[in-house]
Amino acid sequence: MTEAPTLDRARDLRHMDAALALARHRLGRTWPNPAVGCVIVKDGLVVARAATAAGGRPHAETQALDAAGAQARGATAYVSLEPCSHWGKTPPCADALVAAGIARAVVAVEDPDPRVVGQGIAKLRAAGIAVAIGMRADAAAEVNAGFFLRVTRGRPLVTLKLATSLDGRIAASGGDSKWVTGEEARARAHLLRASHDAIAIGTGTALADDPLLTCRLPGLEERSPLRIVFDSRLRLPPKAAMLAGKPASRPPTWIVTLPERETTPAAAALRAVGAEILPVPAGPDGRIDPAAALQALGARGLTRLLVEGGGELAAALVRGDLVDRIAWFRAPLLLGAEGRAGIGALAVAKVAQAPAFMPAEHMRCGKDVLETYRRTV
């Protein structure tokens, strides 16, 4: 029989859950910094709460302390990630908590950034602040899995989003794909866009669908992420829908291509309409090396990348063991072997060699279902 939590622990869990909810709400908006939530509680009452601002600054802790004012003295701060301890473009949050007179800090998880790891907690303890570490650590690590990956491996978290028939087809044999999934599933996919820093597609998808790649949920239009096209031959036309209008009025577009394409007339034409060209070395097959591309994106600060198509880009990332999450929307219909596959060739000769993922979540989206998977290691 599991022992019931004490009243104090139950209260701590409730406030940490609130801090994590604040952090989740900022996903996709804070890169290159992590999304952090902070709740300040005094005498059992919440006196302030805040999350990392768009662009990563100001940090959650400093905003919450500003809102709390004098009430921060003697209070408890619940923070979803270890407060920073180094000077960057803003002063250290650990110093701000000490100066405000916080009596206790409840921290979900350590920050793996070498400039911080353990040092923020050490600063608090050295100042006489009681620190509890590890509450909701797994949930906090999941919130900032993208930031952690960028810090530890130099690349963003990759979520592969698929919208297919039951037999894994994204389009009929003639190319028709509107619409495999229903309205509820498409709305959920737009919500996924809002929680990622960037969306990536391959050239084939860009040419076939001419997508906008924006978030078009009412009230969340400003959450449209950066758009990325993997285009080794620079076939994307300057008149593409995602490049229409003035650059300042639309989300940025980056074109990942091979170095030899960087100085071509095609590159100049794309730059003229506001696209940014990002050269990446080729792999052994002569195409864009997906691992090198992710390293380049991580170096630019991206922490969460949503890959929406097509099948060849998906397959290249899976073959490179670079997919961390799969968000698979399945429609209750069959398109047959002649339909277009959601994932290209993987060269799997034996079942034991197949890339494996762990089921994480399952939910209904109208007539469709959304299955979420995570990498096994």
KOLNULUM-562023 format. One record per residue (C-alpha): residue number from 1; residue in one letter; x negated, y negated, z negated. Coordinates in steps of 0.02 Angstrom, whole numbers, plus 50000, padded with zeros to 5 digits. Layout:
REM residues N
r k:NUM; r:A; c1:X; c2:Y; c3:Z
...
This chain:
REM residues 377
r k:1; r:M; c1:50000; c2:50000; c3:50000
r k:2; r:T; c1:49932; c2:49830; c3:50050
r k:3; r:E; c1:49914; c2:49706; c3:49908
r k:4; r:A; c1:50020; c2:49551; c3:49929
r k:5; r:P; c1:49917; c2:49393; c3:49955
r k:6; r:T; c1:49904; c2:49271; c3:49812
r k:7; r:L; c1:49998; c2:49108; c3:49823
r k:8; r:D; c1:49835; c2:49013; c3:49852
r k:9; r:R; c1:49781; c2:49131; c3:49991
r k:10; r:A; c1:49951; c2:49123; c3:50074
r k:11; r:R; c1:49939; c2:48933; c3:50070
r k:12; r:D; c1:49763; c2:48938; c3:50143
r k:13; r:L; c1:49821; c2:49054; c3:50283
r k:14; r:R; c1:49967; c2:48940; c3:50324
r k:15; r:H; c1:49857; c2:48785; c3:50338
r k:16; r:M; c1:49723; c2:48877; c3:50439
r k:17; r:D; c1:49857; c2:48940; c3:50558
r k:18; r:A; c1:49911; c2:48759; c3:50580
r k:19; r:A; c1:49731; c2:48709; c3:50619
r k:20; r:L; c1:49718; c2:48850; c3:50747
r k:21; r:A; c1:49882; c2:48798; c3:50828
r k:22; r:L; c1:49814; c2:48622; c3:50848
r k:23; r:A; c1:49657; c2:48692; c3:50929
r k:24; r:R; c1:49754; c2:48804; c3:51050
r k:25; r:H; c1:49855; c2:48656; c3:51108
r k:26; r:R; c1:49695; c2:48569; c3:51165
r k:27; r:L; c1:49625; c2:48714; c3:51267
r k:28; r:G; c1:49581; c2:48656; c3:51441
r k:29; r:R; c1:49559; c2:48476; c3:51387
r k:30; r:T; c1:49402; c2:48469; c3:51280
r k:31; r:W; c1:49262; c2:48542; c3:51387
r k:32; r:P; c1:49114; c2:48540; c3:51371
r k:33; r:N; c1:49154; c2:48537; c3:51185
r k:34; r:P; c1:49256; c2:48667; c3:51089
r k:35; r:A; c1:49439; c2:48644; c3:51048
r k:36; r:V; c1:49450; c2:48621; c3:50859
r k:37; r:G; c1:49593; c2:48591; c3:50739
r k:38; r:C; c1:49578; c2:48511; c3:50567
r k:39; r:V; c1:49709; c2:48496; c3:50430
r k:40; r:I; c1:49675; c2:48399; c3:50269
r k:41; r:V; c1:49777; c2:48446; c3:50116
r k:42; r:K; c1:49782; c2:48361; c3:49945
r k:43; r:D; c1:49885; c2:48415; c3:49796
r k:44; r:G; c1:49977; c2:48538; c3:49906
r k:45; r:L; c1:50029; c2:48409; c3:50036
r k:46; r:V; c1:49963; c2:48389; c3:50213
r k:47; r:V; c1:49891; c2:48213; c3:50222
r k:48; r:A; c1:49817; c2:48223; c3:50398
r k:49; r:R; c1:49796; c2:48337; c3:50547
r k:50; r:A; c1:49704; c2:48317; c3:50710
r k:51; r:A; c1:49628; c2:48410; c3:50857
r k:52; r:T; c1:49481; c2:48375; c3:50971
r k:53; r:A; c1:49524; c2:48235; c3:51091
r k:54; r:A; c1:49523; c2:48249; c3:51281
r k:55; r:G; c1:49346; c2:48259; c3:51347
r k:56; r:G; c1:49284; c2:48328; c3:51181
r k:57; r:R; c1:49276; c2:48166; c3:51080
r k:58; r:P; c1:49321; c2:48109; c3:50950
r k:59; r:H; c1:49306; c2:48273; c3:50855
r k:60; r:A; c1:49450; c2:48343; c3:50755
r k:61; r:E; c1:49371; c2:48315; c3:50585
r k:62; r:T; c1:49331; c2:48130; c3:50609
r k:63; r:Q; c1:49505; c2:48095; c3:50675
r k:64; r:A; c1:49586; c2:48185; c3:50529
r k:65; r:L; c1:49474; c2:48094; c3:50403
r k:66; r:D; c1:49518; c2:47927; c3:50481
r k:67; r:A; c1:49702; c2:47969; c3:50466
r k:68; r:A; c1:49684; c2:48029; c3:50286
r k:69; r:G; c1:49585; c2:47878; c3:50227
r k:70; r:A; c1:49561; c2:47874; c3:50038
r k:71; r:Q; c1:49670; c2:48028; c3:50017
r k:72; r:A; c1:49529; c2:48134; c3:50087
r k:73; r:R; c1:49432; c2:48118; c3:49923
r k:74; r:G; c1:49455; c2:48277; c3:49823
r k:75; r:A; c1:49556; c2:48359; c3:49963
r k:76; r:T; c1:49534; c2:48524; c3:50056
r k:77; r:A; c1:49490; c2:48522; c3:50242
r k:78; r:Y; c1:49544; c2:48671; c3:50348
r k:79; r:V; c1:49438; c2:48679; c3:50505
r k:80; r:S; c1:49452; c2:48809; c3:50644
r k:81; r:L; c1:49265; c2:48798; c3:50686
r k:82; r:E; c1:49110; c2:48756; c3:50583
r k:83; r:P; c1:49088; c2:48566; c3:50576
r k:84; r:C; c1:48944; c2:48506; c3:50684
r k:85; r:S; c1:48783; c2:48459; c3:50594
r k:86; r:H; c1:48685; c2:48373; c3:50733
r k:87; r:W; c1:48686; c2:48201; c3:50811
r k:88; r:G; c1:48752; c2:48197; c3:50989
r k:89; r:K; c1:48861; c2:48061; c3:51061
r k:90; r:T; c1:48948; c2:48056; c3:50891
r k:91; r:P; c1:48884; c2:48076; c3:50712
r k:92; r:P; c1:48890; c2:48248; c3:50629
r k:93; r:C; c1:49062; c2:48299; c3:50566
r k:94; r:A; c1:48982; c2:48386; c3:50416
r k:95; r:D; c1:48911; c2:48218; c3:50362
r k:96; r:A; c1:49081; c2:48136; c3:50384
r k:97; r:L; c1:49165; c2:48266; c3:50273
r k:98; r:V; c1:49033; c2:48241; c3:50139
r k:99; r:A; c1:49049; c2:48051; c3:50146
r k:100; r:A; c1:49238; c2:48062; c3:50134
r k:101; r:G; c1:49225; c2:48157; c3:49970
r k:102; r:I; c1:49307; c2:48319; c3:50026
r k:103; r:A; c1:49306; c2:48441; c3:49879
r k:104; r:R; c1:49333; c2:48603; c3:49975
r k:105; r:A; c1:49318; c2:48663; c3:50155
r k:106; r:V; c1:49399; c2:48818; c3:50229
r k:107; r:V; c1:49310; c2:48861; c3:50392
r k:108; r:A; c1:49373; c2:48996; c3:50510
r k:109; r:V; c1:49212; c2:49041; c3:50601
r k:110; r:E; c1:49032; c2:48987; c3:50623
r k:111; r:D; c1:48982; c2:48888; c3:50777
r k:112; r:P; c1:48854; c2:48991; c3:50879
r k:113; r:D; c1:48776; c2:48834; c3:50952
r k:114; r:P; c1:48591; c2:48842; c3:50899
r k:115; r:R; c1:48603; c2:48659; c3:50848
r k:116; r:V; c1:48740; c2:48702; c3:50723
r k:117; r:V; c1:48751; c2:48886; c3:50675
r k:118; r:G; c1:48760; c2:48893; c3:50485
r k:119; r:Q; c1:48689; c2:48718; c3:50463
r k:120; r:G; c1:48856; c2:48629; c3:50452
r k:121; r:I; c1:48911; c2:48746; c3:50314
r k:122; r:A; c1:48743; c2:48727; c3:50226
r k:123; r:K; c1:48762; c2:48537; c3:50228
r k:124; r:L; c1:48932; c2:48548; c3:50146
r k:125; r:R; c1:48872; c2:48668; c3:50012
r k:126; r:A; c1:48716; c2:48564; c3:49978
r k:127; r:A; c1:48832; c2:48417; c3:49942
r k:128; r:G; c1:48929; c2:48519; c3:49813
r k:129; r:I; c1:49078; c2:48556; c3:49924
r k:130; r:A; c1:49155; c2:48728; c3:49898
r k:131; r:V; c1:49159; c2:48819; c3:50065
r k:132; r:A; c1:49260; c2:48973; c3:50114
r k:133; r:I; c1:49210; c2:49049; c3:50280
r k:134; r:G; c1:49295; c2:49182; c3:50386
r k:135; r:M; c1:49481; c2:49152; c3:50366
r k:136; r:R; c1:49566; c2:49197; c3:50531
r k:137; r:A; c1:49393; c2:49221; c3:50606
r k:138; r:D; c1:49453; c2:49335; c3:50747
r k:139; r:A; c1:49589; c2:49215; c3:50799
r k:140; r:A; c1:49469; c2:49068; c3:50793
r k:141; r:A; c1:49340; c2:49163; c3:50897
r k:142; r:E; c1:49473; c2:49199; c3:51028
r k:143; r:V; c1:49524; c2:49016; c3:51037
r k:144; r:N; c1:49345; c2:48967; c3:51076
r k:145; r:A; c1:49290; c2:49123; c3:51169
r k:146; r:G; c1:49251; c2:49014; c3:51320
r k:147; r:F; c1:49144; c2:48892; c3:51222
r k:148; r:F; c1:49055; c2:49035; c3:51136
r k:149; r:L; c1:49017; c2:49117; c3:51304
r k:150; r:R; c1:48948; c2:48956; c3:51375
r k:151; r:V; c1:48835; c2:48935; c3:51224
r k:152; r:T; c1:48776; c2:49116; c3:51215
r k:153; r:R; c1:48776; c2:49170; c3:51399
r k:154; r:G; c1:48780; c2:49007; c3:51495
r k:155; r:R; c1:48945; c2:49039; c3:51584
r k:156; r:P; c1:49130; c2:49006; c3:51558
r k:157; r:L; c1:49258; c2:49135; c3:51505
r k:158; r:V; c1:49337; c2:49207; c3:51663
r k:159; r:T; c1:49522; c2:49250; c3:51666
r k:160; r:L; c1:49579; c2:49339; c3:51824
r k:161; r:K; c1:49761; c2:49298; c3:51860
r k:162; r:L; c1:49856; c2:49416; c3:51975
r k:163; r:A; c1:50037; c2:49408; c3:52034
r k:164; r:T; c1:50077; c2:49571; c3:52123
r k:165; r:S; c1:50204; c2:49703; c3:52162
r k:166; r:L; c1:50207; c2:49861; c3:52057
r k:167; r:D; c1:50082; c2:49938; c3:52178
r k:168; r:G; c1:49958; c2:49794; c3:52162
r k:169; r:R; c1:49998; c2:49697; c3:52322
r k:170; r:I; c1:49993; c2:49507; c3:52329
r k:171; r:A; c1:50076; c2:49492; c3:52500
r k:172; r:A; c1:50168; c2:49593; c3:52631
r k:173; r:S; c1:50074; c2:49661; c3:52781
r k:174; r:G; c1:50111; c2:49504; c3:52882
r k:175; r:G; c1:50040; c2:49391; c3:52747
r k:176; r:D; c1:50205; c2:49333; c3:52671
r k:177; r:S; c1:50186; c2:49306; c3:52484
r k:178; r:K; c1:50329; c2:49187; c3:52440
r k:179; r:W; c1:50378; c2:49241; c3:52320
r k:180; r:V; c1:50316; c2:49405; c3:52249
r k:181; r:T; c1:50355; c2:49351; c3:52071
r k:182; r:G; c1:50501; c2:49249; c3:52009
r k:183; r:E; c1:50523; c2:49073; c3:51944
r k:184; r:E; c1:50493; c2:49117; c3:51760
r k:185; r:A; c1:50329; c2:49205; c3:51800
r k:186; r:R; c1:50271; c2:49059; c3:51907
r k:187; r:A; c1:50310; c2:48937; c3:51766
r k:188; r:R; c1:50208; c2:49045; c3:51647
r k:189; r:A; c1:50064; c2:49044; c3:51773
r k:190; r:H; c1:50069; c2:48854; c3:51774
r k:191; r:L; c1:50057; c2:48857; c3:51584
r k:192; r:L; c1:49900; c2:48963; c3:51605
r k:193; r:R; c1:49829; c2:48829; c3:51718
r k:194; r:A; c1:49859; c2:48699; c3:51584
r k:195; r:S; c1:49753; c2:48797; c3:51459
r k:196; r:H; c1:49600; c2:48815; c3:51570
r k:197; r:D; c1:49464; c2:48692; c3:51618
r k:198; r:A; c1:49465; c2:48743; c3:51801
r k:199; r:I; c1:49553; c2:48852; c3:51931
r k:200; r:A; c1:49454; c2:48946; c3:52063
r k:201; r:I; c1:49506; c2:49023; c3:52228
r k:202; r:G; c1:49415; c2:49093; c3:52378
r k:203; r:T; c1:49414; c2:49019; c3:52552
r k:204; r:G; c1:49538; c2:49147; c3:52619
r k:205; r:T; c1:49669; c2:49096; c3:52493
r k:206; r:A; c1:49634; c2:48912; c3:52521
r k:207; r:L; c1:49658; c2:48930; c3:52710
r k:208; r:A; c1:49808; c2:49045; c3:52701
r k:209; r:D; c1:49908; c2:48955; c3:52566
r k:210; r:D; c1:49839; c2:48776; c3:52567
r k:211; r:P; c1:49880; c2:48764; c3:52381
r k:212; r:L; c1:49880; c2:48611; c3:52269
r k:213; r:L; c1:49819; c2:48709; c3:52117
r k:214; r:T; c1:49900; c2:48587; c3:51997
r k:215; r:C; c1:50006; c2:48611; c3:51842
r k:216; r:R; c1:50182; c2:48563; c3:51891
r k:217; r:L; c1:50274; c2:48597; c3:51729
r k:218; r:P; c1:50377; c2:48446; c3:51675
r k:219; r:G; c1:50279; c2:48346; c3:51548
r k:220; r:L; c1:50116; c2:48439; c3:51579
r k:221; r:E; c1:50068; c2:48366; c3:51747
r k:222; r:E; c1:49919; c2:48277; c3:51669
r k:223; r:R; c1:49854; c2:48447; c3:51611
r k:224; r:S; c1:49808; c2:48496; c3:51790
r k:225; r:P; c1:49632; c2:48567; c3:51783
r k:226; r:L; c1:49484; c2:48543; c3:51898
r k:227; r:R; c1:49499; c2:48642; c3:52062
r k:228; r:I; c1:49357; c2:48752; c3:52128
r k:229; r:V; c1:49345; c2:48836; c3:52298
r k:230; r:F; c1:49215; c2:48971; c3:52332
r k:231; r:D; c1:49175; c2:48931; c3:52514
r k:232; r:S; c1:49009; c2:48999; c3:52575
r k:233; r:R; c1:49035; c2:48933; c3:52754
r k:234; r:L; c1:49125; c2:48771; c3:52709
r k:235; r:R; c1:49281; c2:48814; c3:52806
r k:236; r:L; c1:49397; c2:48713; c3:52693
r k:237; r:P; c1:49464; c2:48570; c3:52800
r k:238; r:P; c1:49455; c2:48391; c3:52734
r k:239; r:K; c1:49643; c2:48382; c3:52765
r k:240; r:A; c1:49679; c2:48520; c3:52638
r k:241; r:A; c1:49824; c2:48481; c3:52521
r k:242; r:M; c1:49712; c2:48480; c3:52367
r k:243; r:L; c1:49608; c2:48341; c3:52447
r k:244; r:A; c1:49755; c2:48230; c3:52498
r k:245; r:G; c1:49772; c2:48055; c3:52427
r k:246; r:K; c1:49645; c2:47949; c3:52335
r k:247; r:P; c1:49517; c2:48046; c3:52232
r k:248; r:A; c1:49558; c2:47945; c3:52076
r k:249; r:S; c1:49741; c2:48001; c3:52085
r k:250; r:R; c1:49709; c2:48189; c3:52087
r k:251; r:P; c1:49610; c2:48319; c3:51988
r k:252; r:P; c1:49429; c2:48338; c3:52046
r k:253; r:T; c1:49386; c2:48471; c3:52175
r k:254; r:W; c1:49219; c2:48562; c3:52178
r k:255; r:I; c1:49165; c2:48668; c3:52327
r k:256; r:V; c1:49044; c2:48808; c3:52283
r k:257; r:T; c1:48941; c2:48851; c3:52436
r k:258; r:L; c1:48770; c2:48912; c3:52493
r k:259; r:P; c1:48621; c2:48792; c3:52484
r k:260; r:E; c1:48598; c2:48786; c3:52674
r k:261; r:R; c1:48774; c2:48714; c3:52692
r k:262; r:E; c1:48741; c2:48567; c3:52577
r k:263; r:T; c1:48677; c2:48450; c3:52712
r k:264; r:T; c1:48794; c2:48500; c3:52855
r k:265; r:P; c1:48925; c2:48387; c3:52937
r k:266; r:A; c1:49059; c2:48494; c3:52853
r k:267; r:A; c1:48987; c2:48451; c3:52683
r k:268; r:A; c1:48982; c2:48267; c3:52727
r k:269; r:A; c1:49164; c2:48271; c3:52783
r k:270; r:L; c1:49218; c2:48353; c3:52620
r k:271; r:R; c1:49120; c2:48228; c3:52517
r k:272; r:A; c1:49202; c2:48087; c3:52614
r k:273; r:V; c1:49372; c2:48138; c3:52545
r k:274; r:G; c1:49308; c2:48156; c3:52367
r k:275; r:A; c1:49255; c2:48337; c3:52353
r k:276; r:E; c1:49095; c2:48380; c3:52262
r k:277; r:I; c1:48978; c2:48509; c3:52340
r k:278; r:L; c1:48897; c2:48631; c3:52220
r k:279; r:P; c1:48761; c2:48736; c3:52303
r k:280; r:V; c1:48733; c2:48911; c3:52233
r k:281; r:P; c1:48608; c2:49044; c3:52290
r k:282; r:A; c1:48665; c2:49194; c3:52390
r k:283; r:G; c1:48670; c2:49370; c3:52321
r k:284; r:P; c1:48599; c2:49525; c3:52407
r k:285; r:D; c1:48751; c2:49529; c3:52524
r k:286; r:G; c1:48717; c2:49352; c3:52588
r k:287; r:R; c1:48873; c2:49284; c3:52504
r k:288; r:I; c1:48884; c2:49169; c3:52352
r k:289; r:D; c1:48810; c2:49257; c3:52202
r k:290; r:P; c1:48956; c2:49257; c3:52077
r k:291; r:A; c1:48842; c2:49267; c3:51924
r k:292; r:A; c1:48739; c2:49119; c3:51985
r k:293; r:A; c1:48899; c2:49023; c3:52022
r k:294; r:L; c1:48963; c2:49049; c3:51845
r k:295; r:Q; c1:48796; c2:48994; c3:51775
r k:296; r:A; c1:48807; c2:48835; c3:51880
r k:297; r:L; c1:48984; c2:48803; c3:51817
r k:298; r:G; c1:48930; c2:48834; c3:51638
r k:299; r:A; c1:48786; c2:48712; c3:51660
r k:300; r:R; c1:48915; c2:48582; c3:51711
r k:301; r:G; c1:49008; c2:48610; c3:51548
r k:302; r:L; c1:49152; c2:48724; c3:51598
r k:303; r:T; c1:49209; c2:48844; c3:51463
r k:304; r:R; c1:49370; c2:48922; c3:51533
r k:305; r:L; c1:49393; c2:48971; c3:51716
r k:306; r:L; c1:49557; c2:49039; c3:51788
r k:307; r:V; c1:49530; c2:49137; c3:51949
r k:308; r:E; c1:49689; c2:49145; c3:52054
r k:309; r:G; c1:49632; c2:49229; c3:52215
r k:310; r:G; c1:49599; c2:49306; c3:52329
r k:311; r:G; c1:49556; c2:49488; c3:52328
r k:312; r:E; c1:49375; c2:49471; c3:52383
r k:313; r:L; c1:49331; c2:49342; c3:52251
r k:314; r:A; c1:49419; c2:49447; c3:52118
r k:315; r:A; c1:49324; c2:49602; c3:52173
r k:316; r:A; c1:49156; c2:49513; c3:52173
r k:317; r:L; c1:49184; c2:49455; c3:51994
r k:318; r:V; c1:49242; c2:49626; c3:51936
r k:319; r:R; c1:49094; c2:49712; c3:52021
r k:320; r:G; c1:48978; c2:49590; c3:51932
r k:321; r:D; c1:49059; c2:49629; c3:51762
r k:322; r:L; c1:49107; c2:49446; c3:51749
r k:323; r:V; c1:49293; c2:49459; c3:51711
r k:324; r:D; c1:49336; c2:49435; c3:51527
r k:325; r:R; c1:49526; c2:49429; c3:51533
r k:326; r:I; c1:49659; c2:49484; c3:51655
r k:327; r:A; c1:49831; c2:49403; c3:51661
r k:328; r:W; c1:49931; c2:49519; c3:51774
r k:329; r:F; c1:50106; c2:49468; c3:51826
r k:330; r:R; c1:50199; c2:49619; c3:51898
r k:331; r:A; c1:50359; c2:49606; c3:52000
r k:332; r:P; c1:50480; c2:49754; c3:52009
r k:333; r:L; c1:50456; c2:49787; c3:52194
r k:334; r:L; c1:50345; c2:49891; c3:52308
r k:335; r:L; c1:50253; c2:49828; c3:52462
r k:336; r:G; c1:50160; c2:49987; c3:52510
r k:337; r:A; c1:49984; c2:50024; c3:52567
r k:338; r:E; c1:49999; c2:49904; c3:52714
r k:339; r:G; c1:50024; c2:49757; c3:52595
r k:340; r:R; c1:49876; c2:49648; c3:52547
r k:341; r:A; c1:49784; c2:49708; c3:52392
r k:342; r:G; c1:49762; c2:49594; c3:52241
r k:343; r:I; c1:49584; c2:49658; c3:52217
r k:344; r:G; c1:49464; c2:49702; c3:52357
r k:345; r:A; c1:49343; c2:49848; c3:52367
r k:346; r:L; c1:49253; c2:49895; c3:52206
r k:347; r:A; c1:49152; c2:50044; c3:52270
r k:348; r:V; c1:49209; c2:50154; c3:52126
r k:349; r:A; c1:49164; c2:50333; c3:52169
r k:350; r:K; c1:49220; c2:50411; c3:52006
r k:351; r:V; c1:49356; c2:50366; c3:51882
r k:352; r:A; c1:49227; c2:50363; c3:51742
r k:353; r:Q; c1:49137; c2:50222; c3:51834
r k:354; r:A; c1:49291; c2:50110; c3:51844
r k:355; r:P; c1:49285; c2:49942; c3:51754
r k:356; r:A; c1:49392; c2:49960; c3:51598
r k:357; r:F; c1:49497; c2:49836; c3:51500
r k:358; r:M; c1:49596; c2:49845; c3:51339
r k:359; r:P; c1:49782; c2:49801; c3:51337
r k:360; r:A; c1:49812; c2:49646; c3:51232
r k:361; r:E; c1:49988; c2:49579; c3:51260
r k:362; r:H; c1:50147; c2:49621; c3:51356
r k:363; r:M; c1:50292; c2:49503; c3:51385
r k:364; r:R; c1:50444; c2:49484; c3:51497
r k:365; r:C; c1:50452; c2:49338; c3:51618
r k:366; r:G; c1:50627; c2:49347; c3:51688
r k:367; r:K; c1:50632; c2:49500; c3:51800
r k:368; r:D; c1:50441; c2:49515; c3:51796
r k:369; r:V; c1:50316; c2:49562; c3:51662
r k:370; r:L; c1:50152; c2:49484; c3:51609
r k:371; r:E; c1:50018; c2:49605; c3:51548
r k:372; r:T; c1:49861; c2:49534; c3:51471
r k:373; r:Y; c1:49699; c2:49632; c3:51459
r k:374; r:R; c1:49529; c2:49599; c3:51381
r k:375; r:R; c1:49359; c2:49669; c3:51424
r k:376; r:T; c1:49310; c2:49817; c3:51316
r k:377; r:V; c1:49141; c2:49745; c3:51261
